[in-house]
Protein backbone atom coordinates (compact mmCIF):
# COMPACT_ATOMS: atom_id res chain seq x y z
CA UNK A 1 0.00 0.00 0.00
CA UNK A 2 1.41 3.39 -0.99
CA UNK A 3 2.07 5.90 1.76
CA UNK A 4 -0.66 8.49 2.28
CA UNK A 5 0.25 12.08 1.60
CA UNK A 6 -0.46 14.46 4.47
CA UNK A 7 -2.14 17.15 2.39
CA UNK A 8 -3.33 18.92 5.53
CA UNK A 9 0.24 19.37 6.72
CA UNK A 10 1.28 20.61 3.30
CA UNK A 11 -1.53 23.21 3.27
CA UNK A 12 -0.62 24.27 6.81
CA UNK A 13 3.04 24.77 5.84
CA UNK A 14 2.12 26.70 2.70
CA UNK A 15 -0.38 28.84 4.60
CA UNK A 16 2.10 29.76 7.30
CA UNK A 17 4.76 30.59 4.71
CA UNK A 18 2.29 32.85 2.91
CA UNK A 19 1.25 34.50 6.19
CA UNK A 20 4.90 35.15 7.04
CA UNK A 21 5.50 36.69 3.63
CA UNK A 22 2.44 38.92 3.95
CA UNK A 23 3.57 40.00 7.42
CA UNK A 24 7.02 40.92 6.12
CA UNK A 25 5.48 42.88 3.26
CA UNK A 26 3.17 44.72 5.67
CA UNK A 27 6.13 45.67 7.87
CA UNK A 28 7.95 47.10 4.86
CA UNK A 29 4.87 49.04 3.79
CA UNK A 30 4.43 50.49 7.30
CA UNK A 31 7.67 52.41 6.97
CA UNK A 32 6.56 53.98 3.69
CA UNK A 33 3.08 54.66 5.08
CA UNK A 34 4.45 56.37 8.19
CA UNK A 35 6.52 58.70 6.02
CA UNK A 36 3.29 59.82 4.39
CA UNK A 37 1.38 60.14 7.65
CA UNK A 38 -0.72 56.98 7.16
CA UNK A 39 -1.40 54.60 10.04
CA UNK A 40 -1.25 51.34 8.08
CA UNK A 41 -1.75 49.14 11.15
CA UNK A 42 -4.98 50.93 11.99
CA UNK A 43 -6.22 50.38 8.43
CA UNK A 44 -5.33 46.67 8.62
CA UNK A 45 -7.12 46.33 11.96
CA UNK A 46 -10.20 48.04 10.55
CA UNK A 47 -10.19 45.75 7.52
CA UNK A 48 -9.90 42.65 9.72
CA UNK A 49 -12.73 43.83 11.97
CA UNK A 50 -14.89 44.62 8.96
CA UNK A 51 -14.25 41.16 7.49
CA UNK A 52 -15.18 39.45 10.77
CA UNK A 53 -18.36 41.52 10.99
CA UNK A 54 -19.31 40.67 7.41
CA UNK A 55 -18.85 36.93 8.07
CA UNK A 56 -20.99 37.18 11.21
CA UNK A 57 -23.72 38.97 9.27
CA UNK A 58 -23.53 36.29 6.58
CA UNK A 59 -23.93 33.57 9.22
CA UNK A 60 -26.91 35.35 10.81
CA UNK A 61 -28.60 35.67 7.42
CA UNK A 62 -28.06 32.02 6.49
CA UNK A 63 -29.21 30.85 9.93
CA UNK A 64 -32.73 31.69 8.77
CA UNK A 65 -32.42 28.87 6.21
CA UNK A 66 -30.06 26.39 7.92
CA UNK A 67 -31.89 24.77 10.82
CA UNK A 68 -30.83 22.48 13.71
CA UNK A 69 -32.83 19.28 14.15
CA UNK A 70 -33.76 17.69 17.49
CA UNK A 71 -35.44 14.56 18.76
CA UNK A 72 -36.67 13.78 22.26
CA UNK A 73 -34.97 11.24 24.51
CA UNK A 74 -36.81 8.64 26.61
CA UNK A 75 -37.74 11.40 29.09
CA UNK A 76 -38.91 13.82 26.43
CA UNK A 77 -35.84 16.04 26.65
CA UNK A 78 -34.67 17.36 23.26
CA UNK A 79 -31.24 16.46 21.95
CA UNK A 80 -29.51 17.69 18.81
CA UNK A 81 -29.24 15.18 16.00
CA UNK A 82 -28.12 17.18 12.96
CA UNK A 83 -28.90 20.10 10.69
CA UNK A 84 -30.94 20.72 7.54
CA UNK A 85 -31.34 23.39 4.86
CA UNK A 86 -34.75 24.76 3.86
CA UNK A 87 -35.32 24.94 0.09
CA UNK A 88 -38.30 25.97 -2.04
CA UNK A 89 -38.54 24.69 -5.59
CA UNK A 90 -41.48 26.28 -7.37
CA UNK A 91 -44.38 26.00 -4.95
CA UNK A 92 -42.94 22.99 -3.12
CA UNK A 93 -41.07 23.09 0.21
CA UNK A 94 -38.25 20.77 1.29
CA UNK A 95 -35.61 20.26 3.94
CA UNK A 96 -32.34 18.84 2.60
CA UNK A 97 -30.17 16.92 5.07
CA UNK A 98 -27.87 13.92 5.31
CA UNK A 99 -29.58 10.55 5.04
CA UNK A 100 -27.83 9.29 8.19
CA UNK A 101 -29.42 12.12 10.20
CA UNK A 102 -32.89 10.87 9.27
CA UNK A 103 -31.87 7.25 9.89
CA UNK A 104 -30.56 8.18 13.35
CA UNK A 105 -33.90 9.83 14.15
CA UNK A 106 -35.76 6.61 13.35
CA UNK A 107 -39.46 6.95 14.07
CA UNK A 108 -38.96 9.90 16.44
CA UNK A 109 -40.64 13.21 15.67
CA UNK A 110 -38.26 15.89 14.43
CA UNK A 111 -38.22 19.27 16.17
CA UNK A 112 -36.63 22.59 15.24
CA UNK A 113 -36.51 26.13 16.67
CA UNK A 114 -38.82 28.71 15.17
CA UNK A 115 -36.13 31.37 14.66
CA UNK A 116 -32.57 31.56 13.37
CA UNK A 117 -30.91 32.33 16.71
CA UNK A 118 -33.11 29.94 18.63
CA UNK A 119 -36.62 30.15 19.99
CA UNK A 120 -39.34 27.76 20.97
CA UNK A 121 -38.87 24.21 19.75
CA UNK A 122 -41.67 23.22 17.42
CA UNK A 123 -42.41 19.92 15.70
CA UNK A 124 -41.63 19.88 12.01
CA UNK A 125 -44.73 19.34 9.87
CA UNK A 126 -45.58 15.70 9.38
CA UNK A 127 -43.33 15.02 6.43
CA UNK A 128 -42.14 12.16 4.30
CA UNK A 129 -38.45 11.33 4.20
CA UNK A 130 -36.65 9.98 1.16
CA UNK A 131 -33.15 8.58 1.44
CA UNK A 132 -30.34 7.65 -0.91
CA UNK A 133 -27.39 6.10 0.87
CA UNK A 134 -25.24 3.00 1.18
CA UNK A 135 -22.39 1.65 3.26
CA UNK A 136 -19.81 2.63 0.66
CA UNK A 137 -17.11 5.19 1.38
CA UNK A 138 -18.41 7.12 -1.63
CA UNK A 139 -21.91 7.24 -0.10
CA UNK A 140 -24.08 10.05 -1.46
CA UNK A 141 -25.91 10.32 1.90
CA UNK A 142 -28.89 12.22 0.48
CA UNK A 143 -31.94 12.92 2.65
CA UNK A 144 -34.97 14.91 1.47
CA UNK A 145 -37.90 15.84 3.70
CA UNK A 146 -41.04 16.93 1.86
CA UNK A 147 -42.75 19.66 3.89
CA UNK A 148 -46.46 20.03 3.03
CA UNK A 149 -47.15 23.69 2.26
CA UNK A 150 -50.44 23.68 4.19
CA UNK A 151 -48.72 22.54 7.40
CA UNK A 152 -45.69 24.84 7.57
CA UNK A 153 -47.19 26.86 10.40
CA UNK A 154 -44.53 28.89 12.23
CA UNK A 155 -41.88 27.67 9.81
CA UNK A 156 -43.37 29.95 7.16
CA UNK A 157 -41.38 32.66 8.96
CA UNK A 158 -38.18 30.87 8.04
CA UNK A 159 -36.38 31.72 4.79
CA UNK A 160 -36.58 28.97 2.17
CA UNK A 161 -33.77 29.24 -0.37
CA UNK A 162 -34.95 29.54 -3.94
CA UNK A 163 -33.92 30.66 -7.43
CA UNK A 164 -30.30 31.81 -7.68
CA UNK A 165 -29.75 30.94 -4.01
CA UNK A 166 -29.53 27.31 -5.16
CA UNK A 167 -26.89 25.86 -7.49
CA UNK A 168 -29.19 24.25 -10.03
CA UNK A 169 -26.55 24.06 -12.76
CA UNK A 170 -23.86 22.09 -10.87
CA UNK A 171 -21.27 24.82 -11.42
CA UNK A 172 -17.56 23.98 -11.25
CA UNK A 173 -15.62 24.60 -8.06
CA UNK A 174 -13.72 27.86 -7.79
CA UNK A 175 -10.47 28.12 -5.85
CA UNK A 176 -9.77 31.74 -6.80
CA UNK A 177 -9.52 34.73 -4.48
CA UNK A 178 -12.77 36.32 -5.69
CA UNK A 179 -14.91 33.89 -3.71
CA UNK A 180 -14.88 31.49 -0.77
CA UNK A 181 -16.84 28.53 0.56
CA UNK A 182 -18.90 28.91 3.71
CA UNK A 183 -20.03 25.94 5.82
CA UNK A 184 -22.80 26.43 8.38
CA UNK A 185 -24.42 23.91 10.70
CA UNK A 186 -25.16 23.24 14.37
CA UNK A 187 -22.84 21.17 16.59
CA UNK A 188 -24.67 18.83 18.96
CA UNK A 189 -22.18 19.47 21.78
CA UNK A 190 -23.86 20.51 25.04
CA UNK A 191 -21.60 23.54 25.36
CA UNK A 192 -22.99 24.84 22.06
CA UNK A 193 -26.65 24.60 23.01
CA UNK A 194 -28.86 25.62 25.92
CA UNK A 195 -32.28 24.02 26.24
CA UNK A 196 -35.03 24.98 28.63
CA UNK A 197 -36.95 21.71 28.91
CA UNK A 198 -39.97 23.26 30.62
CA UNK A 199 -40.44 26.01 28.04
CA UNK A 200 -39.01 23.92 25.18
CA UNK A 201 -36.87 26.93 24.28
CA UNK A 202 -33.57 26.53 22.45
CA UNK A 203 -30.55 28.83 22.31
CA UNK A 204 -27.89 27.32 20.06
CA UNK A 205 -24.66 28.57 18.59
CA UNK A 206 -24.09 27.78 14.96
CA UNK A 207 -20.73 26.62 13.64
CA UNK A 208 -19.51 28.34 10.51
CA UNK A 209 -16.18 28.47 8.76
CA UNK A 210 -14.66 30.01 5.67
CA UNK A 211 -12.74 27.51 3.58
CA UNK A 212 -11.84 26.32 0.07
CA UNK A 213 -12.02 23.07 -1.91
CA UNK A 214 -8.99 20.78 -2.04
CA UNK A 215 -7.03 19.59 -5.07
CA UNK A 216 -7.97 16.61 -7.26
CA UNK A 217 -5.19 14.46 -5.75
CA UNK A 218 -6.90 14.52 -2.38
CA UNK A 219 -10.18 13.22 -3.84
CA UNK A 220 -8.23 10.34 -5.34
CA UNK A 221 -6.50 9.55 -2.05
CA UNK A 222 -9.82 9.61 -0.17
CA UNK A 223 -11.44 7.47 -2.91
CA UNK A 224 -14.29 9.93 -3.34
CA UNK A 225 -15.78 11.12 -6.61
CA UNK A 226 -15.26 14.84 -7.21
CA UNK A 227 -18.31 14.96 -9.46
CA UNK A 228 -20.52 13.70 -6.60
CA UNK A 229 -18.85 15.29 -3.57
CA UNK A 230 -17.02 18.39 -2.48
CA UNK A 231 -14.07 18.12 -0.09
CA UNK A 232 -13.24 21.25 1.91
CA UNK A 233 -10.17 22.09 3.95
CA UNK A 234 -10.76 22.00 7.72
CA UNK A 235 -7.74 22.18 9.99
CA UNK A 236 -8.16 22.31 13.78
CA UNK A 237 -4.68 23.74 14.09
CA UNK A 238 -5.46 26.65 11.76
CA UNK A 239 -8.94 27.70 12.89
CA UNK A 240 -8.77 31.46 13.46
CA UNK A 241 -11.36 33.77 15.03
CA UNK A 242 -10.60 37.43 15.59
CA UNK A 243 -7.03 36.95 14.44
CA UNK A 244 -6.36 34.26 17.07
CA UNK A 245 -6.12 30.50 16.66
CA UNK A 246 -8.92 28.75 18.55
CA UNK A 247 -10.05 25.20 19.17
CA UNK A 248 -13.23 24.62 17.13
CA UNK A 249 -16.15 22.57 18.48
CA UNK A 250 -16.67 18.94 17.56
CA UNK A 251 -18.57 18.76 14.29
CA UNK A 252 -21.15 16.14 15.29
CA UNK A 253 -24.49 17.71 14.42
CA UNK A 254 -23.14 19.78 11.53
CA UNK A 255 -24.13 16.93 9.18
CA UNK A 256 -27.01 18.16 7.03
CA UNK A 257 -25.79 21.76 7.17
CA UNK A 258 -25.18 23.92 4.12
CA UNK A 259 -22.12 24.51 1.96
CA UNK A 260 -22.35 27.86 0.16
CA UNK A 261 -20.17 29.43 -2.54
CA UNK A 262 -19.95 33.11 -1.64
CA UNK A 263 -18.68 36.07 -3.66
CA UNK A 264 -16.28 38.25 -1.67
CA UNK A 265 -17.69 41.31 -3.43
CA UNK A 266 -21.45 40.79 -2.98
CA UNK A 267 -21.39 38.38 0.01
CA UNK A 268 -24.02 36.40 -1.90
CA UNK A 269 -23.84 32.94 -3.40
CA UNK A 270 -25.72 29.69 -3.87
CA UNK A 271 -26.07 26.57 -1.79
CA UNK A 272 -23.81 24.06 -3.60
CA UNK A 273 -23.75 21.01 -1.30
CA UNK A 274 -25.02 19.49 1.93
CA UNK A 275 -22.39 18.64 4.55
CA UNK A 276 -22.45 14.90 5.21
CA UNK A 277 -19.29 13.78 7.00
CA UNK A 278 -15.83 14.63 8.32
CA UNK A 279 -12.63 12.95 7.17
CA UNK A 280 -11.08 11.10 8.79
CA UNK A 281 -13.80 10.06 11.24
CA UNK A 282 -11.73 11.02 14.28
CA UNK A 283 -11.66 13.66 16.99
CA UNK A 284 -9.53 15.88 14.76
CA UNK A 285 -10.91 15.78 11.21
CA UNK A 286 -9.02 17.61 8.47
CA UNK A 287 -11.72 17.65 5.78
CA UNK A 288 -15.42 18.42 5.59
CA UNK A 289 -17.17 16.36 2.92
CA UNK A 290 -20.42 17.35 1.27
CA UNK A 291 -22.73 15.77 -1.29
CA UNK A 292 -23.29 18.05 -4.27
CA UNK A 293 -26.71 19.59 -4.59
CA UNK A 294 -27.46 17.99 -7.95
CA UNK A 295 -28.22 14.70 -6.18
CA UNK A 296 -30.83 16.33 -3.93
CA UNK A 297 -32.42 18.06 -6.91
CA UNK A 298 -32.46 14.75 -8.81
CA UNK A 299 -34.30 13.11 -5.90
CA UNK A 300 -36.87 15.92 -5.92
CA UNK A 301 -37.44 15.47 -9.67
CA UNK A 302 -37.93 11.76 -9.16
CA UNK A 303 -40.42 12.41 -6.37
CA UNK A 304 -42.37 14.85 -8.52
CA UNK A 305 -42.51 12.30 -11.34
CA UNK A 306 -43.53 9.28 -9.25
CA UNK A 307 -45.48 10.58 -6.23
CA UNK A 308 -49.12 11.56 -5.81
CA UNK A 309 -49.68 15.34 -6.04
CA UNK A 310 -51.21 15.29 -2.55
CA UNK A 311 -47.74 14.71 -1.10
CA UNK A 312 -46.78 18.33 -1.74
CA UNK A 313 -50.00 20.10 -0.81
For each residue, the residues with C-beta under 8 A, 3 or more apart:
1:
2:
3:
4: 221
5: 10 217 221
6: 9 10
7: 10 11 214 215 217 218 221 286
8: 11 12 233 235 286 287
9: 6 12 13
10: 5 6 7 13 14
11: 7 8 14 15 214 233 235
12: 8 9 15 16 235 237 238
13: 9 10 16 17
14: 10 11 17 18
15: 11 12 18 19 238
16: 12 13 19 20
17: 13 14 20 21
18: 14 15 21 22
19: 15 16 22 23
20: 16 17 23 24
21: 17 18 24 25
22: 18 19 25 26
23: 19 20 26 27
24: 20 21 27 28
25: 21 22 28 29
26: 22 23 29 30 40 44
27: 23 24 30 31
28: 24 25 31 32
29: 25 26 32 33 40
30: 26 27 33 34 40 41
31: 27 28 34 35
32: 28 29 35 36
33: 29 30 36 38 39 40
34: 30 31 37 38 39 40
35: 31 32
36: 32 33
37: 34
38: 33 34 43
39: 33 34 42 43
40: 26 29 30 33 34 43 44
41: 30 44 45
42: 39 45 46
43: 38 39 40 46 47
44: 26 40 41 47 48
45: 41 42 48 49
46: 42 43 49 50
47: 43 44 50 51
48: 44 45 51 52 243
49: 45 46 52 53
50: 46 47 53 54
51: 47 48 54 55
52: 48 49 55 56 241 242
53: 49 50 56 57
54: 50 51 57 58 267
55: 51 52 58 59 182 208 210
56: 52 53 59 60
57: 53 54 60 61 267
58: 54 55 61 62 182 208 262 267
59: 55 56 62 63 182 184 206 208
60: 56 57 63 116 117
61: 57 58 64
62: 58 59 65 66 182 184 208 258 260
63: 59 60 66 116 117 184 206
64: 61 116 158 159
65: 62 85 86 158 159 160 161 258
66: 62 63 83 84 85 86 184 185 186 206 257 258
67: 83 84 85 86 95 112 113 158
68: 80 82 83 112 113 185 186 193 202 204 253
69: 80 81 82 83 84 97 101 105 110 111 112 124 256
70: 78 79 80 81 110 111 112 121 202
71: 78 79 81 105 108 109 110 111
72: 75 76 77 78 79 108 109 111
73: 76 77 78 79
74:
75: 72
76: 72 73 197
77: 72 73 195 197
78: 70 71 72 73 111 121 195 197 200 202
79: 70 71 72 73 188
80: 68 69 70 186 187 188 193 204 253
81: 69 70 71 101 104 105 110 188 253
82: 68 69 97 98 101 104 185 186 188 253 254 255 256
83: 66 67 68 69 97 101 185 186 253 254 255 256 257 258 275
84: 66 67 69 95 96 97 101 112 145 256 257
85: 65 66 67 95 96 97 161 256 257 258 271 274
86: 65 66 67 93 94 95 155 158 159 160 161
87: 93 94 95 96 160 161 162 166 271 296
88: 91 92 93 94 160 161 162
89: 92 94 162 166 297 300
90:
91: 88 149 312
92: 88 89 146 149 300 304 312
93: 86 87 88 146 147 148 149 152 160
94: 86 87 88 89 144 145 146 147 300
95: 67 84 85 86 87 124 127 144 145 147
96: 84 85 87 143 144 145 256 274 293 296
97: 69 82 83 84 85 101 102 143 144 145 255 256 274
98: 82 101 102 141 142 143 255 256 274 275 276 277 291
99: 102 103 131 132 133 140 141 142 143
100: 103 104 133 141 143 255 276
101: 69 81 82 83 84 97 98 104 105 143 255 256
102: 97 98 99 105 129 131 143 145
103: 99 100 106 131 133
104: 81 82 100 101
105: 69 71 81 101 102 108 110
106: 103
107:
108: 71 72 105
109: 71 72 123 124
110: 69 70 71 81 105 123 124 127 145
111: 69 70 71 72 78 121 122 123 124
112: 67 68 69 70 84 121 122 124 155
113: 67 68 118 119 120 121 122 202 204
114: 119 120 121 122 154 155 157 158
115: 118 119 157
116: 60 63 64 158
117: 60 63 203
118: 113 115 201 202 203 204
119: 113 114 115 201 202
120: 113 114 199 200 201 202
121: 70 78 111 112 113 114 195 200 201 202
122: 111 112 113 114 153 154 155
123: 109 110 111
124: 69 95 109 110 111 112 127 145 147 155
125: 147 148 151 152 153 155
126: 148 151
127: 95 110 124 145 146 147 148
128: 145 146 311
129: 102 143 144 145
130: 143 144 145 146 299 303
131: 99 102 103 142 143 144
132: 99 140 141 142 143 295 299
133: 99 100 103 139 140 141 142 143
134: 139 140
135: 139
136: 139
137: 222 223 224
138: 223 224 225 228 229
139: 133 134 135 136 276
140: 99 132 133 134 228 291 295
141: 98 99 100 132 133 276 277 291
142: 98 99 131 132 133 274 291 295 296 299
143: 96 97 98 99 100 101 102 129 130 131 132 133 256
144: 94 95 96 97 129 130 131 296 299 300 303
145: 84 94 95 96 97 102 110 124 127 128 129 130
146: 92 93 94 127 128 130 303 311 312
147: 93 94 95 124 125 127 151 152 155
148: 93 125 126 127 151 152 311 312 313
149: 91 92 93 152 312 313
150: 313
151: 125 126 147 148
152: 93 125 147 148 149 155 156
153: 122 125 156
154: 114 122 157
155: 86 112 114 122 124 125 147 152 158
156: 152 153
157: 114 115 154
158: 64 65 67 86 114 116 155
159: 64 65 86
160: 65 86 87 88 93
161: 65 85 86 87 88 165 166 271
162: 87 88 89 165 166
163: 166
164: 270
165: 161 162 270 271
166: 87 89 161 162 163 270 271 293 297
167: 170 171 261 270 271 272 293 294
168: 293 297
169:
170: 167 292 293 294
171: 167 174 261 270 272
172:
173: 213 230
174: 171 178 179 261
175: 212 213
176: 179
177: 264
178: 174 263 264 265
179: 174 176 261 262 263 264 269
180: 210 211 212 261 262 264
181: 210 211 212 213 230 232 259 260 261 262 272
182: 55 58 59 62 208 209 210 211 259 260 261 262 269
183: 207 208 209 211 232 234 254 257 258 259 260 275 288 290
184: 59 62 63 66 206 207 208 257 258 260
185: 66 68 82 83 206 207 208 251 253 254 255 256 257 258 275
186: 66 68 80 82 83 192 193 204 205 206 207 253 254 257
187: 80 192 193 205 207 249 250 251 252 253 254
188: 79 80 81 82 192 193 252 253
189: 192 193 249 250 252 253
190: 193
191: 249
192: 186 187 188 189 204 205 207 249 253
193: 68 80 186 187 188 189 190 202 203 204 205
194: 202 203 204
195: 77 78 121 200 201 202 203
196: 199 200 201 202
197: 76 77 78 200
198:
199: 120 196
200: 78 120 121 195 196 197
201: 118 119 120 121 195 196
202: 68 70 78 113 118 119 120 121 193 194 195 196
203: 117 118 193 194 195
204: 68 80 113 118 186 192 193 194
205: 186 187 192 193
206: 59 63 66 184 185 186
207: 183 184 185 186 187 192 248 249 251 254 257
208: 55 58 59 62 182 183 184 185
209: 182 183 234 239 248
210: 55 180 181 182
211: 180 181 182 183 232 233 234 288
212: 175 180 181 232 233
213: 173 175 181 230 231 232 233
214: 7 11 218 219 231 232 233 287
215: 7 218
216: 219 220 226
217: 5 7 220 221
218: 7 214 215 221 222 231 287
219: 214 216 222 224 225 226 229 231
220: 216 217 223
221: 4 5 7 217 218
222: 137 218 219 231 279 287 289
223: 137 138 220
224: 137 138 219 228 229 231 289
225: 138 219 228 229
226: 216 219 229 230 231
227: 292
228: 138 140 224 225 291 292 295
229: 138 219 224 225 226 273 276 289 290 291 292
230: 173 181 213 226 259 272 273 289 290 292
231: 213 214 218 219 222 224 226 279 287 288 289
232: 181 183 211 212 213 214 259 287 288 289 290
233: 8 11 211 212 213 214 286 287
234: 183 209 211 251 278 285 286 287 288
235: 8 11 12 238 239 286
236: 239 247 248 284 285 286
237: 12 245
238: 12 15 235 245
239: 209 235 236 245 246 247 248
240: 243 244 245 246
241: 52 244 246
242: 52
243: 48 240
244: 240 241
245: 237 238 239 240
246: 239 240 241
247: 236 239
248: 207 209 236 239 251
249: 187 189 191 192 207
250: 187 189 283
251: 185 187 207 234 248 254 255 278 285 288
252: 187 188 189 255
253: 68 80 81 82 83 185 186 187 188 189 192
254: 82 83 183 185 186 187 207 251 257 275 288
255: 82 83 97 98 100 101 185 251 252 275 276 277
256: 69 82 83 84 85 96 97 98 101 143 185 274 275 276
257: 66 83 84 85 183 184 185 186 207 254 274 275
258: 62 65 66 83 85 183 184 185 271 273 274 275
259: 181 182 183 230 232 271 272 273 274 275 288 290
260: 62 181 182 183 184 269 270 271 272
261: 167 171 174 179 180 181 182 269 270 272
262: 58 179 180 181 182 267 268 269
263: 178 179 266 267 268 269
264: 177 178 179 180 267
265: 178
266: 263 269
267: 54 57 58 262 263 264
268: 262 263
269: 179 182 260 261 262 263 266
270: 164 165 166 167 171 260 261
271: 85 87 161 165 166 167 258 259 260 293
272: 167 171 181 230 259 260 261 290 292 293
273: 229 230 258 259 290 291 292 293
274: 85 96 97 98 142 256 257 258 259 290 291 293 296
275: 83 98 183 185 254 255 256 257 258 259 288 289 290
276: 98 100 139 141 229 255 256 289 290 291
277: 98 141 255 281 289
278: 234 251 281 285 287 288 289
279: 222 231 285 286 287 288 289
280: 285 286
281: 277 278 285
282: 285
283: 250
284: 236
285: 234 236 251 278 279 280 281 282 288
286: 7 8 233 234 235 236 279 280
287: 8 214 218 222 231 232 233 234 278 279
288: 183 211 231 232 234 251 254 259 275 278 279 285
289: 222 224 229 230 231 232 275 276 277 278 279
290: 183 229 230 232 259 272 273 274 275 276
291: 98 140 141 142 228 229 273 274 276 295 296
292: 170 227 228 229 230 272 273 295
293: 96 166 167 168 170 271 272 273 274 296 297
294: 167 170 297 298
295: 132 140 142 228 291 292 298 299
296: 87 96 142 144 274 291 293 299 300
297: 89 166 168 293 294 300 301
298: 294 295 301 302
299: 130 132 142 144 295 296 302 303
300: 89 92 94 144 296 297 303 304
301: 297 298 304 305
302: 298 299 305 306
303: 130 144 146 299 300 306 307 311
304: 92 300 301 307 312
305: 301 302
306: 302 303
307: 303 304 311 312
308: 311
309: 312 313
310: 313
311: 128 146 148 303 307 308
312: 91 92 146 148 149 304 307 309
313: 148 149 150 309 310
